[in-house]
C-alpha cells in the first residue's frame, strides 16, 4: 500500500510524461519547450484530443467551432442562469458548467473546452457588478477570453501570453484533478461529470488553488531588499513558501521557465518581475540552507501568479484560468479512460476494530 497512491501506476497513457528527476514534461511526443512559446489553445486542444474524438472539427476549423460553442454557452447559460454572485469564482464556473447537458460526443467536448473561457469572464464581471460581455466567435479562445473579461480587445502579445499559459498547464501526468476526472469517466457518467470532478479537485489549495497566495506574498514583501528578512520570518513561523516545492519534481519545474519567458515577452511591469526574481533567488537560497536534504525548487504556481496578474485576472480567479487550460487534459484523459473500458476500483486496507466475539 502507498499513502496518497505515491509511485503507484494507475494508468497507461499516450498523453503526457512527467520526468521529475530530469525536470522534463513531454506532451504527446513533444517537449514543453517545443510547445509553450508558439502553440495556440486551439492547436493544443487538437493535439491532446487527436485520436480520441474522431468527429472533432479539423484543426483549421476548430477556432470557428469553439467560437460557436462560446456563443451557444453564453446564450444558454450566462443569459438565462441565475447563478448567485455570492459564490466564489470557482463555485460559479462549476455551477454554470453543471448546466451543460452531459454526453461523450464532439459537441459536448467543444462546449466543455469553451465553457471555462465564457464562465470565468462572466463570473468575474458579475461579481464586480458589471454586465457580462458576449463572445466574439471570430477571435481565438485566448483573445476572446481576455476581451470578455475586460470588454476591450487584447493585444497580440497579451493573447499569446495567455496561450502560453494555457498550453503550459494543459496536462501534467496523473495529477489529482486528472485522476478524479478519469475515475468519474470510468463509470461512464459523461464528460461533463468528469470535468466537474476535475474542477472540484483543482479547487483545493494543495493542487490548483495555490497561485493566489503568491501575489499576497509579493505584496507583503514589497521590495527586493525586504525579501530575505520576510521569507526567513515566514519560515520561522512555520509558514510554507508558496510557489516552491513539488511532489514530483526534484529539480526546477520546467513550466516555471516557460511562464517566466511569457512574462518577459509580454513586457509586463519590469519592477514586478524584478521583485519576483529577487524573492525567488532569496527563497531558493534560504530553502537550501534550512532544508539541505530536500530539493525545493520554483514550481509552476510562482510565475503563474505573476503572468495572470499582468493579464488582468484577480488572484481569486487564477484557479478558473488554470481550469481553462487543464480542461484539455481532463477531456483527453477521460476519453482515453473510456476507450480502455475499465472501471477504476482500487482496494482499501481496513484498520478499524473487528466485531467483538460473543463470550
N, C-alpha and C positions, 0 to 999 in steps of 0.2 A: 504494500500500500504506500502511496505517496500523498502527503497532505497537500492540498491545492493542485493535485494531479501534476506536480512538477516533474518534468522529464518523462511523463507518460505519453506515449504516442497514441493519439485517439483518431487519427485520420491520415489517409494518403491523399495528397493534393497536388495539382498541377499549377496552383495559383501563386504561391509565394514561399520563399525560404528565407528564414532569418538566421544568419550566422553570427551569433553573439560574440564568439571569440575573435573573429576577424573584423567585426563591425561592418557587415555586408548584408544588404537587403536585395533579393532578386525577386522580381515580379514577372511571372510568365516568360521567363527566359531573358529578361532584361534587368540590368543593374539599375538601382535607383539613380545613379549618376547619369545614365543614358536618358532616363525619362523625365527627371524633375524639371529641368530648365526649359524644355521646349514642347512638352506634351500637353494637350488641352484636356479638359474634363471629358469631352465627348470621345476623344481618341482613347483615353484611358478606359472609359466605360466599355468601348468596343473591344479593347484588348482583354479586359477582365472577363467579359461575357462571351467571348468568342468560343463557339462550340457548345455552349450551354443553352442558348436561346436562338434556335435556328431561324425563327421568323422575325428576329430583331432587325430593324432597318439597317441597311448597309452603312458603313462609316460615313460616307459622303452625305447620306440622308438623315443621319442621326441628329445633327443640330436642329433641323426643322421639326423632326418628330418630338424632340424634347421641348422645343418651343411650344408646340401644340399641346403637349402634356401639361406644361406650366399654365397655359391659358385655361385648360379644362379644369385643373385643380383650383385655380383662383375662382372660377365661376361656381364650381361645385361645392367648395368648402369655405373659402375665405369670405365670399359674399353672403353665404347663407348660414354658416355655422355660428352659433353664439358661444364661442369659447371664452370662458372667464379670463379677463386680463389680470386677475389676481394670482393666476398660476404663474410659475416661473417659466422662462423661455423653453426649457426642455419639456416641461409638462405640457406647454401649449402645443409644441410641434408633435408631441406624442398623441395628444387628444385629437389634433387635426388629422394625423396620419391614420388613426383608428377609424376614421370615416370613409377611407378608401375601400371599396369592395375587395375582398380577398380573392386570390387566384394565383395561378402559376404561369400565366400566358405572357406574351410580349407586351401587351397593353398594361398589365399590372407592373411589369418591370419598368416600363417607361414612366408610369405615374410615380413609382417609388423613387426612381432616380431624380425626378423633377421636384418631388414633394419637399425635401428639406430647404431647397432654394426659395420656394414660394412661401412656405410656412415660417421659416426663420425671419425673413424680411417682414412679413405681415405681423408676426407676433411682436417683434421689436418695435415696430411703428405703433401698433395698438397699445402697447404698454407705455409708450410716450405720449399717448393721446392724439396720434396722427392717423390719417386715413391711409390704409394700405395702397400701395402702387401696383396697378395691374401689370402683368408681364408684357414684354415685347418679344414676340416669338422670332424676330429677325436677328436677335442678339445671341451670343454664345451663353452657355449656362453661367459661367463666371461673371461675364459682363452684366447679364440681366440680374443676377443676384445682387450685385452692388448697386445697380440702378434702382431695383425695387427697395433696397434698404435706404438709399439717400434721396431718391427722387430725381437724381441727375445722372447723366451718362458718365461712366468712369473713363479714365484714360486707358490707353492700351497697356501701359505699364502696370496699372492697378489690376486690370483683368488678368494680365499674365502672372502677376504675383499671386492672385487667388488661385489661378490654375495650378501653379507650382505647389501651393499648399495642399489642394485637393488631391493632386496626383501623389504627393509625398505620403499622405495618410490613407490612401485608398485600401491598402491591405498590409497586414503585418502578421502573417502566420496565424496560429490558433489562439489569438488573444481572447480575453474574457467575453467581449461582446460578440465576436465571431463564433466562438464556441456556443454561446447562448443561441445565436441565430441558427446554427447547424442543428442543435438539439431540437428546437422547435420545428425546423424544416423536416427533420427526420420523422416527425409524427404526421407529416403531410397536412399540417394545419393551414398552409398557404404562405405566400411570400410576405404579405402584409404582417401577418402574425410573427414571422421570423424577424422582420425588420424592427417591429415594435420590441421584441426581446432584445435585439441589439441596442436600440436606443436606451432601453431601461438599464442595461448593463453599463453602457457608456457613461451614463449619468453619475455613476459612483466616483467619488474622489480618488479612489485607488486605481481608476482606469482613465476615463476621458474627462473627468470633472475637475482636473487639477490645474489647467493653464491659467485660469483667472488669478489665483494667488500669486503667480509670478509677478503680475502687474502690481499687486499690493506690496510685494517685497521691494520692487524697484522704486515705487513711490515713497516707501518708508525710508529707503537708503538715501535717495535724493541726489547725491553727488558721488563721483568716483572716490573721493577722499574718505567718505564715510563707510565704504564697502566693508573693509576688513573688520572694523570695530563692530558694526551692526551684525555681521554674519557670525562673529565669534560670540556675541551676546546671545543671539538666537540659539546657537548650538548649546551654550551654557544652560539655557532654559529647557533644553531637551526638544527644541523645535526641529522639524525636518526642513531642510532647504529645498524649496520647490524648484523643479527643473533639473534636478541632479539625481543620478542613480536610475537603474533599470533592472528589471528582474532577469532579462536575458543578456543584454549587452555587458560585456566585461571590458569593452573599450568604448570610445566615443560613438554615440548613436549617429549613424550616417544621415539620418533625417534632420538632425540639428544643423549640419553644414549645408544641406540643401535649402533649408529655410533661411539661414543666415545669408546665403547667396541671393535669395529672392529679396530680402530686405535691402541689400546693397543695390541691386538692380532697380528697385523701386525708388531709390533716392529718398528714403524716409528720413525723419529727423535725425541728423547726424549726432546731436547731443544725446538723444535717447539711446542710439546704438552704442555710443562711446560709454555711456553708463552701464549698459548691459554687458559689454565686453569687459569692463573693469570688474563688475560683480562676478562674472563668470570666472575670470582668472583668479580673483581672490578666493572664491568659493572652492575652486579646484585645489588651490594650494592648501587651504585650511583642511579640507577633507583628507588630503594625502597625509598631512601632519597628524591629524587626530585619529584617522582610521587607516593606518598603513597596511593592514591586512585585507582591506576591502577596496574594490575598484568602483569608485563612484564618479562617473563622467557626466557631461552635459547630455540631457535627453531631449526628446522632441518637444516637450512642453515649454522649454525655456524660450526658444525663438518663435514657437507658435504664438505665444502671448504677444511678443513684440510685433510680429507681422500682422496679426489680426487687429491689433490696436491701431496700427498705421493705416489699415484699410477701413477703419471706422466702426468696427464691431466693439460692442461693450463687453467687458470681461464675463458678465453672466450669460453671454450668448456664444462664448467660444466653443462650448460642447456641442451646440447646434451646428456650427460650421464644421466641426470635426465629423458630425454625423453626415453632413452633405458629401464629404469625401469618402467616408468609410462605408456608406450605403452601397457603393460599387462593389466593395469586397464582400459585404454581407450577402448581397444578391448572388454573386458568383459562387460563394461557398454554399449557400442554400441550394442552388441549382445542382452543384456538384454532389451534395449530400443526397438530394432527391434521386439523382441519377444512380447513385450507389444502392439505393433501396433499403438501406439497413437502419432500423430504429436504434437510436443511441440509448442504451440501457445498462449503465455500469452497476457494479455491486457495491454494497457497503459492508463494513465490519461492525457488528453490534457490540457495544461495550457497556451496555446498561445492565441492570440487575436481572437475574433469572427468577422465574416463579418460585415461591417458597414451597418446599416439599411438605406434604401433609405428614404429621407425626405418626 
